[in-house]
Amino acid sequence: MIRARLIADDGAALELSGTGARPAGAELVGPRARVAAKLTGRGATWRAVFALRAARWGGPELPLPTGSYDVVVTGADGERLEAVAAVPLTMLGTLRAELAGTVLQVGPPVNPAYDSGDGQAALERRYATRSGDLENAVFFESFYGRNASCNPLAIDRELARVAPGVTRYWSVVDLSVAVPDGAIAVVEGSPQWWRARGASRLLVVNDWLRRRFERRPGQVVLQTWHGTPLKRLALHRPGFDPRRTVAVVREARRWNVLLAQNPYGGRIMKKAYAFLSRPIWVEGYPRNDVLVTGDGAATRAELGIGPGERVLLYAPTWREDREQMVDFVDPGALAAASDAVVLVRGHSRTLLPGRDASGPRVIDVTAFPDTARLLLAADALITDYSSIMFDFSVTGKPMYFLVPDLDHYRGELRGFYFDLAAHAPGPVVRSTDELVAALADDEGPQRHAAAYATWRERFNPRDDGHAAERVVARILDQGYVAR
Protein backbone atom coordinates (compact mmCIF):
# COMPACT_ATOMS: atom_id res chain seq x y z
CA MET A 1 0.00 0.00 0.00
CA ILE A 2 1.28 3.44 -0.96
CA ARG A 3 0.92 5.92 1.90
CA ALA A 4 -0.43 9.39 1.12
CA ARG A 5 -0.92 12.72 2.82
CA LEU A 6 -1.90 16.24 1.80
CA ILE A 7 0.33 19.00 3.09
CA ALA A 8 0.12 22.79 3.07
CA ASP A 9 3.78 23.53 3.86
CA ASP A 10 5.39 25.74 1.19
CA GLY A 11 2.24 25.56 -0.91
CA ALA A 12 -0.32 22.79 -1.30
CA ALA A 13 1.13 19.39 -2.14
CA LEU A 14 0.32 15.68 -2.27
CA GLU A 15 2.97 13.37 -0.84
CA LEU A 16 3.13 9.66 -1.58
CA SER A 17 5.58 7.25 -0.02
CA GLY A 18 6.25 3.56 -0.15
CA THR A 19 8.78 0.79 0.26
CA GLY A 20 10.86 -0.97 -2.33
CA ALA A 21 12.31 0.36 -5.55
CA ARG A 22 11.62 3.96 -6.45
CA PRO A 23 8.93 4.31 -9.14
CA ALA A 24 10.03 5.17 -12.65
CA GLY A 25 7.60 8.07 -12.74
CA ALA A 26 4.60 9.67 -11.03
CA GLU A 27 2.11 12.15 -12.45
CA LEU A 28 -1.19 13.82 -11.70
CA VAL A 29 -3.18 13.84 -14.93
CA GLY A 30 -6.22 16.10 -15.23
CA PRO A 31 -8.36 17.34 -18.13
CA ARG A 32 -6.58 20.68 -18.47
CA ALA A 33 -3.37 20.30 -16.44
CA ARG A 34 -0.84 17.70 -15.37
CA VAL A 35 1.89 17.69 -12.72
CA ALA A 36 5.00 15.52 -12.46
CA ALA A 37 6.15 14.50 -9.00
CA LYS A 38 9.57 15.11 -7.53
CA LEU A 39 10.87 11.61 -6.72
CA THR A 40 13.46 10.88 -4.04
CA GLY A 41 14.85 7.73 -2.39
CA ARG A 42 17.19 5.04 -3.66
CA GLY A 43 17.12 2.45 -0.91
CA ALA A 44 14.29 0.67 0.85
CA THR A 45 11.86 3.62 0.72
CA TRP A 46 10.83 6.29 -1.74
CA ARG A 47 8.89 9.54 -1.71
CA ALA A 48 6.96 11.42 -4.42
CA VAL A 49 5.81 15.01 -3.90
CA PHE A 50 3.33 16.64 -6.28
CA ALA A 51 3.11 20.43 -6.05
CA LEU A 52 -0.60 21.13 -6.52
CA ARG A 53 0.01 24.02 -8.87
CA ALA A 54 0.90 24.49 -12.50
CA ALA A 55 1.96 27.17 -14.96
CA ARG A 56 0.63 27.44 -18.50
CA TRP A 57 1.36 29.70 -21.44
CA GLY A 58 4.34 31.29 -19.74
CA GLY A 59 2.20 32.59 -16.88
CA PRO A 60 2.75 32.26 -13.13
CA GLU A 61 2.37 29.04 -11.18
CA LEU A 62 -1.18 28.89 -9.84
CA PRO A 63 -3.20 26.30 -7.90
CA LEU A 64 -4.58 23.44 -9.97
CA PRO A 65 -7.96 23.98 -11.59
CA THR A 66 -10.94 22.32 -9.96
CA GLY A 67 -11.45 18.77 -11.19
CA SER A 68 -10.47 15.12 -10.94
CA TYR A 69 -6.84 14.07 -11.37
CA ASP A 70 -5.63 10.52 -11.92
CA VAL A 71 -2.68 9.61 -9.71
CA VAL A 72 -0.43 7.68 -12.09
CA VAL A 73 2.52 5.94 -10.42
CA THR A 74 4.56 3.70 -12.72
CA GLY A 75 6.90 1.04 -11.36
CA ALA A 76 10.35 0.24 -12.71
CA ASP A 77 8.81 -2.63 -14.68
CA GLY A 78 6.39 -0.26 -16.43
CA GLU A 79 3.36 -1.47 -14.49
CA ARG A 80 1.02 1.05 -12.92
CA LEU A 81 0.84 0.90 -9.11
CA GLU A 82 -2.80 1.06 -8.00
CA ALA A 83 -3.15 0.81 -4.21
CA VAL A 84 -2.99 4.32 -2.67
CA ALA A 85 -4.24 5.13 0.82
CA ALA A 86 -7.27 7.46 0.97
CA VAL A 87 -6.97 10.96 2.43
CA PRO A 88 -10.10 12.82 3.65
CA LEU A 89 -11.09 16.29 2.47
CA THR A 90 -8.35 18.71 3.49
CA MET A 91 -8.20 22.51 3.26
CA LEU A 92 -4.82 23.61 1.90
CA GLY A 93 -5.14 27.39 1.77
CA THR A 94 -5.26 27.88 -1.99
CA LEU A 95 -7.45 24.84 -2.67
CA ARG A 96 -9.03 21.84 -1.03
CA ALA A 97 -8.42 18.23 -1.95
CA GLU A 98 -9.27 14.65 -1.11
CA LEU A 99 -7.82 11.38 -2.33
CA ALA A 100 -9.85 8.23 -2.96
CA GLY A 101 -8.27 5.26 -4.67
CA THR A 102 -6.11 6.70 -7.42
CA VAL A 103 -8.19 9.85 -7.97
CA LEU A 104 -7.36 13.21 -6.42
CA GLN A 105 -10.37 15.52 -6.30
CA VAL A 106 -9.39 19.22 -6.27
CA GLY A 107 -11.85 21.95 -5.37
CA PRO A 108 -11.90 25.69 -4.69
CA PRO A 109 -10.68 26.95 -1.31
CA VAL A 110 -14.17 27.42 0.12
CA ASN A 111 -14.70 25.94 3.56
CA PRO A 112 -17.15 23.01 3.36
CA ALA A 113 -19.18 24.72 6.08
CA TYR A 114 -19.99 27.46 3.57
CA ASP A 115 -20.22 25.15 0.58
CA SER A 116 -23.30 23.38 1.86
CA GLY A 117 -26.86 24.42 1.13
CA ASP A 118 -27.35 25.81 4.62
CA GLY A 119 -23.99 27.58 4.54
CA GLN A 120 -24.73 29.32 1.24
CA ALA A 121 -28.23 30.22 2.41
CA ALA A 122 -26.73 31.95 5.46
CA LEU A 123 -24.26 33.89 3.30
CA GLU A 124 -27.06 34.90 0.94
CA ARG A 125 -29.13 36.25 3.83
CA ARG A 126 -26.16 38.21 5.11
CA TYR A 127 -25.56 39.58 1.58
CA ALA A 128 -29.21 40.57 1.11
CA THR A 129 -29.50 42.38 4.43
CA ARG A 130 -26.06 43.98 4.80
CA SER A 131 -25.89 47.70 5.51
CA GLY A 132 -23.19 50.33 5.15
CA ASP A 133 -21.88 52.47 2.32
CA LEU A 134 -20.92 51.08 -1.06
CA GLU A 135 -17.21 50.89 -1.84
CA ASN A 136 -15.59 52.76 -4.70
CA ALA A 137 -15.07 49.37 -6.29
CA VAL A 138 -15.93 47.30 -9.35
CA PHE A 139 -16.91 43.64 -9.25
CA PHE A 140 -15.84 41.95 -12.50
CA GLU A 141 -16.99 38.58 -13.77
CA SER A 142 -16.27 36.94 -17.12
CA PHE A 143 -17.85 33.70 -18.33
CA TYR A 144 -19.09 32.79 -14.85
CA GLY A 145 -15.64 33.21 -13.32
CA ARG A 146 -13.94 30.60 -15.50
CA ASN A 147 -11.35 33.16 -16.61
CA ALA A 148 -10.58 36.87 -16.47
CA SER A 149 -11.06 37.87 -20.08
CA CYS A 150 -13.28 39.43 -22.73
CA ASN A 151 -14.79 42.90 -22.39
CA PRO A 152 -14.54 42.97 -18.58
CA LEU A 153 -10.77 42.45 -18.81
CA ALA A 154 -10.30 45.28 -21.30
CA ILE A 155 -12.43 47.58 -19.13
CA ASP A 156 -10.41 46.57 -16.06
CA ARG A 157 -7.14 47.46 -17.80
CA GLU A 158 -8.36 50.87 -18.91
CA LEU A 159 -9.94 51.62 -15.54
CA ALA A 160 -6.69 50.70 -13.76
CA ARG A 161 -4.86 53.11 -16.07
CA VAL A 162 -7.08 56.16 -15.65
CA ALA A 163 -8.55 55.57 -12.15
CA PRO A 164 -6.02 53.54 -10.16
CA GLY A 165 -7.75 54.37 -6.88
CA VAL A 166 -10.76 52.18 -7.75
CA THR A 167 -10.72 48.77 -6.06
CA ARG A 168 -11.15 45.92 -8.55
CA TYR A 169 -12.57 42.55 -7.48
CA TRP A 170 -12.62 39.58 -9.84
CA SER A 171 -15.06 36.70 -9.40
CA VAL A 172 -13.26 33.36 -10.05
CA VAL A 173 -14.30 29.73 -9.78
CA ASP A 174 -10.99 28.94 -8.08
CA LEU A 175 -7.51 30.36 -7.69
CA SER A 176 -6.25 28.73 -10.89
CA VAL A 177 -7.77 31.74 -12.65
CA ALA A 178 -5.20 34.49 -13.10
CA VAL A 179 -6.57 37.98 -12.45
CA PRO A 180 -5.13 41.28 -13.69
CA ASP A 181 -2.32 43.01 -11.81
CA GLY A 182 -3.61 44.92 -8.82
CA ALA A 183 -6.98 43.15 -8.76
CA ILE A 184 -8.34 41.04 -5.90
CA ALA A 185 -9.56 37.51 -6.67
CA VAL A 186 -12.69 36.42 -4.79
CA VAL A 187 -13.72 32.78 -5.09
CA GLU A 188 -17.35 32.27 -5.99
CA GLY A 189 -19.49 31.25 -3.03
CA SER A 190 -16.95 32.34 -0.41
CA PRO A 191 -17.81 34.95 2.24
CA GLN A 192 -15.41 37.35 0.50
CA TRP A 193 -17.22 36.86 -2.82
CA TRP A 194 -20.63 37.65 -1.35
CA ARG A 195 -19.24 40.69 0.47
CA ALA A 196 -17.51 42.11 -2.64
CA ARG A 197 -20.58 41.54 -4.77
CA GLY A 198 -22.76 43.40 -2.31
CA ALA A 199 -20.34 46.24 -1.55
CA SER A 200 -19.14 47.25 -5.04
CA ARG A 201 -20.69 50.31 -6.65
CA LEU A 202 -20.39 48.83 -10.15
CA LEU A 203 -20.71 45.26 -11.41
CA VAL A 204 -19.25 44.56 -14.88
CA VAL A 205 -20.29 41.16 -16.23
CA ASN A 206 -20.45 39.52 -19.65
CA ASP A 207 -23.15 36.91 -19.00
CA TRP A 208 -26.06 36.26 -16.69
CA LEU A 209 -25.70 37.01 -12.99
CA ARG A 210 -25.98 33.78 -11.08
CA ARG A 211 -27.22 33.08 -7.59
CA ARG A 212 -29.24 35.58 -5.65
CA PHE A 213 -28.94 39.20 -6.64
CA GLU A 214 -30.20 42.09 -4.52
CA ARG A 215 -29.37 45.53 -5.86
CA ARG A 216 -28.36 47.97 -3.16
CA PRO A 217 -29.23 51.66 -3.57
CA GLY A 218 -26.71 53.25 -5.92
CA GLN A 219 -25.41 49.94 -7.28
CA VAL A 220 -25.14 49.65 -11.08
CA VAL A 221 -24.76 46.62 -13.36
CA LEU A 222 -23.03 47.06 -16.73
CA GLN A 223 -23.75 44.06 -18.96
CA THR A 224 -21.07 43.91 -21.67
CA TRP A 225 -22.30 40.63 -23.19
CA HIS A 226 -19.80 38.46 -25.06
CA GLY A 227 -20.51 38.63 -28.76
CA THR A 228 -22.60 39.97 -31.61
CA PRO A 229 -25.33 37.38 -32.24
CA LEU A 230 -25.77 35.27 -35.34
CA LYS A 231 -27.76 32.62 -33.49
CA ARG A 232 -31.04 33.51 -31.84
CA LEU A 233 -30.95 34.59 -28.21
CA ALA A 234 -33.17 34.59 -25.16
CA LEU A 235 -36.77 35.46 -26.10
CA HIS A 236 -36.01 34.81 -29.78
CA ARG A 237 -34.95 31.18 -29.36
CA PRO A 238 -37.15 28.60 -31.09
CA GLY A 239 -40.15 27.30 -29.15
CA PHE A 240 -42.11 29.26 -26.56
CA ASP A 241 -41.15 28.32 -23.01
CA PRO A 242 -42.90 30.31 -20.23
CA ARG A 243 -40.15 29.54 -17.73
CA ARG A 244 -37.47 30.80 -20.10
CA THR A 245 -39.47 33.96 -20.74
CA VAL A 246 -39.78 34.71 -17.03
CA ALA A 247 -36.08 33.99 -16.46
CA VAL A 248 -34.99 36.24 -19.36
CA VAL A 249 -37.11 39.18 -18.26
CA ARG A 250 -36.02 38.80 -14.64
CA GLU A 251 -32.37 38.68 -15.65
CA ALA A 252 -32.58 41.72 -17.94
CA ARG A 253 -34.14 43.76 -15.13
CA ARG A 254 -30.93 43.32 -13.19
CA TRP A 255 -28.94 45.24 -15.80
CA ASN A 256 -28.73 49.04 -15.83
CA VAL A 257 -26.67 49.43 -19.01
CA LEU A 258 -26.03 47.11 -21.95
CA LEU A 259 -22.94 47.32 -24.16
CA ALA A 260 -23.21 46.46 -27.87
CA GLN A 261 -20.46 45.99 -30.45
CA ASN A 262 -22.48 47.55 -33.26
CA PRO A 263 -25.96 48.97 -34.01
CA TYR A 264 -27.12 45.60 -35.38
CA GLY A 265 -26.24 43.85 -32.09
CA GLY A 266 -27.80 46.62 -30.04
CA ARG A 267 -31.13 46.28 -31.84
CA ILE A 268 -31.22 42.51 -31.40
CA MET A 269 -30.22 42.52 -27.73
CA LYS A 270 -32.78 45.21 -26.96
CA LYS A 271 -35.59 42.99 -28.23
CA ALA A 272 -34.19 39.57 -27.25
CA TYR A 273 -33.88 40.68 -23.61
CA ALA A 274 -36.80 43.11 -23.51
CA PHE A 275 -34.25 45.77 -22.60
CA LEU A 276 -36.51 48.50 -23.88
CA SER A 277 -36.20 51.57 -21.67
CA ARG A 278 -32.62 51.54 -20.43
CA PRO A 279 -29.45 52.76 -22.17
CA ILE A 280 -27.53 50.71 -24.71
CA TRP A 281 -23.98 51.88 -25.31
CA VAL A 282 -22.92 51.15 -28.90
CA GLU A 283 -19.20 51.71 -28.53
CA GLY A 284 -17.52 48.70 -30.13
CA TYR A 285 -16.10 45.90 -28.03
CA PRO A 286 -13.26 46.80 -25.65
CA ARG A 287 -11.88 43.27 -26.03
CA ASN A 288 -11.18 44.05 -29.70
CA ASP A 289 -9.02 47.12 -29.11
CA VAL A 290 -5.90 44.95 -29.09
CA LEU A 291 -6.81 43.62 -32.55
CA VAL A 292 -6.16 47.12 -33.86
CA THR A 293 -3.24 48.13 -31.67
CA GLY A 294 -1.35 44.86 -31.03
CA ASP A 295 0.37 41.99 -32.80
CA GLY A 296 0.60 38.25 -32.22
CA ALA A 297 4.37 37.81 -31.88
CA ALA A 298 4.41 37.46 -28.09
CA THR A 299 1.52 34.98 -28.09
CA ARG A 300 3.17 32.88 -30.79
CA ALA A 301 6.34 32.78 -28.71
CA GLU A 302 4.39 31.69 -25.60
CA LEU A 303 2.80 28.89 -27.61
CA GLY A 304 6.13 27.81 -29.07
CA ILE A 305 5.21 28.73 -32.65
CA GLY A 306 7.89 29.95 -35.04
CA PRO A 307 7.41 33.38 -36.66
CA GLY A 308 7.19 31.93 -40.19
CA GLU A 309 4.68 29.16 -39.50
CA ARG A 310 1.11 29.28 -40.73
CA VAL A 311 -1.38 29.23 -37.84
CA LEU A 312 -5.01 28.16 -38.11
CA LEU A 313 -7.38 28.81 -35.22
CA TYR A 314 -10.30 26.36 -35.00
CA ALA A 315 -12.96 27.88 -32.72
CA PRO A 316 -16.45 26.35 -32.96
CA THR A 317 -19.36 27.39 -30.77
CA TRP A 318 -21.03 25.13 -28.22
CA ARG A 319 -24.10 22.99 -28.80
CA GLU A 320 -27.04 22.59 -26.47
CA ASP A 321 -27.17 18.88 -27.30
CA ARG A 322 -23.61 18.02 -26.25
CA GLU A 323 -21.29 18.84 -23.36
CA GLN A 324 -17.95 18.81 -25.08
CA MET A 325 -16.57 20.54 -28.14
CA VAL A 326 -17.72 19.27 -31.53
CA ASP A 327 -15.40 16.82 -33.26
CA PHE A 328 -16.04 17.81 -36.87
CA VAL A 329 -12.29 18.25 -37.44
CA ASP A 330 -9.38 15.95 -36.70
CA PRO A 331 -6.90 18.70 -35.78
CA GLY A 332 -3.86 16.51 -36.36
CA ALA A 333 -5.02 15.55 -39.85
CA LEU A 334 -5.87 19.19 -40.60
CA ALA A 335 -2.41 20.30 -39.48
CA ALA A 336 -0.80 17.73 -41.77
CA ALA A 337 -3.03 18.50 -44.75
CA SER A 338 -2.60 22.27 -44.50
CA ASP A 339 1.04 22.32 -43.34
CA ALA A 340 0.02 24.56 -40.46
CA VAL A 341 -0.08 24.72 -36.68
CA VAL A 342 -3.69 24.21 -35.57
CA LEU A 343 -4.88 25.98 -32.44
CA VAL A 344 -8.03 24.39 -30.99
CA ARG A 345 -10.23 26.76 -29.00
CA GLY A 346 -13.33 25.28 -27.38
CA HIS A 347 -16.16 27.58 -26.27
CA SER A 348 -16.07 28.74 -22.65
CA ARG A 349 -18.92 26.35 -21.88
CA THR A 350 -16.68 23.43 -22.90
CA LEU A 351 -13.79 24.52 -20.68
CA LEU A 352 -14.70 22.36 -17.67
CA PRO A 353 -15.85 19.17 -19.42
CA GLY A 354 -13.56 17.43 -21.87
CA ARG A 355 -9.81 17.16 -22.22
CA ASP A 356 -7.23 19.02 -24.28
CA ALA A 357 -6.93 18.03 -27.91
CA SER A 358 -3.49 16.74 -28.85
CA GLY A 359 -1.45 15.69 -31.84
CA PRO A 360 1.52 16.77 -33.96
CA ARG A 361 1.43 20.54 -34.55
CA VAL A 362 -1.81 20.79 -32.52
CA ILE A 363 -2.13 23.09 -29.51
CA ASP A 364 -5.29 23.09 -27.42
CA VAL A 365 -5.84 26.68 -26.30
CA THR A 366 -9.30 26.22 -24.76
CA ALA A 367 -7.85 27.24 -21.40
CA PHE A 368 -5.80 30.13 -22.81
CA PRO A 369 -7.01 33.16 -20.85
CA ASP A 370 -7.45 35.74 -23.61
CA THR A 371 -9.10 34.91 -26.94
CA ALA A 372 -8.14 38.26 -28.51
CA ARG A 373 -4.46 37.37 -28.29
CA LEU A 374 -5.16 34.12 -30.15
CA LEU A 375 -6.92 36.06 -32.90
CA LEU A 376 -3.80 38.18 -33.30
CA ALA A 377 -1.58 35.10 -33.45
CA ALA A 378 -3.69 33.27 -36.06
CA ASP A 379 -3.30 33.68 -39.81
CA ALA A 380 -6.84 32.43 -40.44
CA LEU A 381 -9.96 31.48 -38.48
CA ILE A 382 -12.05 28.33 -38.88
CA THR A 383 -15.38 28.59 -37.10
CA ASP A 384 -19.05 27.78 -37.54
CA TYR A 385 -21.71 29.91 -35.81
CA SER A 386 -19.58 31.44 -33.08
CA SER A 387 -19.66 35.18 -32.49
CA ILE A 388 -15.87 35.05 -32.78
CA MET A 389 -16.46 35.72 -36.49
CA PHE A 390 -17.52 39.31 -35.69
CA ASP A 391 -14.33 39.89 -33.72
CA PHE A 392 -11.87 38.23 -36.07
CA SER A 393 -13.12 40.38 -38.95
CA VAL A 394 -11.51 43.38 -37.21
CA THR A 395 -8.16 41.88 -38.30
CA GLY A 396 -9.15 41.53 -41.96
CA LYS A 397 -7.58 38.06 -42.08
CA PRO A 398 -9.27 35.12 -43.88
CA MET A 399 -12.17 33.22 -42.34
CA TYR A 400 -13.57 29.79 -43.17
CA PHE A 401 -16.92 28.44 -42.01
CA LEU A 402 -17.10 24.68 -41.41
CA VAL A 403 -20.81 23.88 -40.94
CA PRO A 404 -21.58 20.16 -41.43
CA ASP A 405 -24.60 20.46 -39.11
CA LEU A 406 -25.94 23.70 -40.60
CA ASP A 407 -29.47 22.43 -41.25
CA HIS A 408 -29.80 20.86 -37.79
CA TYR A 409 -28.34 23.86 -35.94
CA ARG A 410 -30.29 26.47 -37.90
CA GLY A 411 -33.55 24.52 -38.05
CA GLU A 412 -33.71 22.73 -34.69
CA LEU A 413 -31.18 23.98 -32.14
CA ARG A 414 -31.07 27.76 -32.35
CA GLY A 415 -31.98 29.46 -35.63
CA PHE A 416 -30.22 32.50 -37.15
CA TYR A 417 -30.85 36.22 -37.44
CA PHE A 418 -29.53 36.27 -41.01
CA ASP A 419 -28.48 33.84 -43.73
CA LEU A 420 -24.85 33.06 -42.96
CA ALA A 421 -24.16 31.37 -46.30
CA ALA A 422 -25.42 34.42 -48.21
CA HIS A 423 -23.35 36.97 -46.29
CA ALA A 424 -20.28 35.08 -45.02
CA PRO A 425 -16.97 36.87 -45.67
CA GLY A 426 -15.31 33.56 -46.51
CA PRO A 427 -15.98 30.04 -47.83
CA VAL A 428 -18.84 28.06 -46.26
CA VAL A 429 -17.94 24.35 -46.36
CA ARG A 430 -19.60 21.15 -45.17
CA SER A 431 -16.66 18.74 -44.77
CA THR A 432 -12.99 18.58 -43.85
CA ASP A 433 -12.09 17.81 -47.47
CA GLU A 434 -13.87 20.97 -48.62
CA LEU A 435 -12.14 22.93 -45.87
CA VAL A 436 -8.68 21.70 -46.88
CA ALA A 437 -9.42 22.61 -50.49
CA ALA A 438 -10.58 26.10 -49.47
CA LEU A 439 -7.46 26.64 -47.36
CA ALA A 440 -5.29 25.70 -50.35
CA ASP A 441 -7.12 28.12 -52.67
CA ASP A 442 -4.90 31.20 -52.83
CA GLU A 443 -7.55 33.13 -54.79
CA GLY A 444 -10.31 32.50 -52.24
CA PRO A 445 -9.76 35.61 -50.07
CA GLN A 446 -9.89 37.88 -53.12
CA ARG A 447 -13.19 36.37 -54.28
CA HIS A 448 -14.70 37.17 -50.88
CA ALA A 449 -13.15 40.65 -50.56
CA ALA A 450 -16.35 42.54 -51.36
CA ALA A 451 -18.43 40.49 -48.92
CA TYR A 452 -15.71 40.97 -46.29
CA ALA A 453 -15.73 44.76 -46.74
CA THR A 454 -19.54 44.88 -46.44
CA TRP A 455 -19.35 42.70 -43.33
CA ARG A 456 -16.86 45.01 -41.64
CA GLU A 457 -18.91 48.09 -42.45
CA ARG A 458 -21.92 46.48 -40.80
CA PHE A 459 -20.35 44.82 -37.78
CA ASN A 460 -17.06 46.63 -37.00
CA PRO A 461 -17.69 50.37 -37.45
CA ARG A 462 -16.77 51.12 -33.82
CA ASP A 463 -13.94 48.59 -33.41
CA ASP A 464 -11.26 51.24 -33.84
CA GLY A 465 -8.93 50.47 -30.94
CA HIS A 466 -10.55 52.97 -28.54
CA ALA A 467 -13.68 51.21 -27.32
CA ALA A 468 -12.35 50.67 -23.78
CA GLU A 469 -11.46 54.36 -23.52
CA ARG A 470 -14.99 55.37 -24.50
CA VAL A 471 -16.67 52.89 -22.17
CA VAL A 472 -14.55 53.83 -19.15
CA ALA A 473 -15.02 57.53 -19.89
CA ARG A 474 -18.79 56.98 -19.77
CA ILE A 475 -18.51 54.98 -16.53
CA LEU A 476 -16.63 57.85 -14.89
CA ASP A 477 -18.84 60.54 -16.42
CA GLN A 478 -21.96 58.82 -15.08
CA GLY A 479 -20.38 58.62 -11.62
CA TYR A 480 -20.65 54.84 -11.39
CA VAL A 481 -17.23 54.95 -9.72
CA ALA A 482 -14.97 57.87 -8.80
CA ARG A 483 -11.40 58.52 -9.90
Secondary structure, DSSP 8 states (H G I E B T S, - for coil): -BEEEEE-TTS-EEEEEEESS--SEEEEE-SS-EEE-EEE--SSEEEEEEESEE--TT---EE--SEEEEEEEE-TTS-EE--B--EEEEE-SS-EEEEETTEEEEE-S--HHHHSHHHHHHHHHHHHH--S--EEEEEEESGGGT-S-HHHHHHHHHHHHH-TTSEEEEEESSTTS---TT-EEEETTSHHHHHHHHHEEEEEESS---S-----TT-EEEE--S---SB--GGGSSS--HHHHHHHHHHHTT-SEEEESSHHHHHHHHHHTT--SS-EEE---GGGHHHHH--SHHHHHHHT--TTS-EEEE-----TT-SS---S--HHHHHHHHTSEEEE---GGGSSSS----STTEEE-TT-S-HHHHHHH-SEEEESS-THHHHHTTTT--EEEE-TTHHHIIIII--BSS-HHHH-SS-EESSHHHHHHHHH-TTHHHHTHHHHHHHHHHH-TT-SS-HHHHHHHHHHHTTSS--
